[in-house]
Amino acid sequence: MSICAVPGPAAAWHAGGPYNLNQTLGILGRGPADRTVRLAPNTAWLAFHTPAGPATLGITQNGPEVRIRSWGPGAELALEAAPSLLGAHDDWSHFDSPEFAATLPRLATSARRRNLALRLPSTGRMVDALVPAILEQKITSLEAHRGYVTLLRKFGNPAPGAGLHPDIPNDLLVAPTPGQWAAIPSWDWHKAGVGPQRSATVLRMLRSASGLERLARLPAEEAATNIQLIPGIGPWTAAEVTQRTHGDADQVAVGDYHLAAYVGWALAGKAVDDAGMLELLEPWRGHRQRVVRMLYLSGFRKPSFGPRMSIQDHRRH
């Protein structure tokens, strides 16, 4: 039997209150076909690289108790990082305080009462978050997810234990390492529908990969500022990354095609631009991302009119 079929260390984590595994980790997957993350009711499977090698985590929830199993050379390091991944260090106490809650819009407070089990995860894995975020720049999520999954299927690595241990999904994958991403030929980026501007940004980012991983230990705002020193990476990409790597409670995706208008309609009853969105969210600085998450979870929908963003096919250019 392969060593990867033999489980590594296991652990348990107690959330200490309401907890929803799927809602917490749902932000990590890049579309339903992302094979590095698999979610089912009260169950999650994740595969990723650690400094010691690839690892698979199998996570199950029973009330506030979460059990974690691990496989692969990186099992111990993955298990050490699991509490942060599960949102153990995400602190909502100030947001939930009566004084602060009294300042929030009713949509947000109502949604928070119904979603006390949500935590913001912190993966600490910069490259894993940066590659798909760069691929999503200025195109639709559908198109970006399609390209990312195409590259994952061709260049990703089987997750430790996949196909060998009966519990692990057979198609679970580990994303390419920085070196493997960098070695992808230009024509494969093109076949995946990734335009040259975005693939070039990925390659520039990868040249700083070792330094980027150190940013995971910095405060989210400082990490976001440093990420933007790489040409081609701006506030939108930085926010998309730190929301996942740092459990960033504040950064909002400036430059998002829909977000500013959505926040404007939810808070002011009209569409606004990015500057208007930031002005509306300013009273809750430090928790602006929490407010946005609650607005989305409130079920509010902005009026559906105006032009739609067209899906581009870069494979024909």
PyMOL commands that set and color helices and strands:
alter all, ss='L'
color gray80, all
select helices_A, chain A and resi 3-5+21-25+75-85+93-96+98-101+106-114+126-135+141-155+178-182+186-191+196-206+209-215+220-227+235-245+259-268+274-284+288-297+314-316
alter helices_A, ss='H'
color red, helices_A
select strands_A, chain A and resi 10-14+37-40+43-50+53-62+65-71+157-158+173-174
alter strands_A, ss='S'
color yellow, strands_A
deselect
rebuild
show_as cartoon
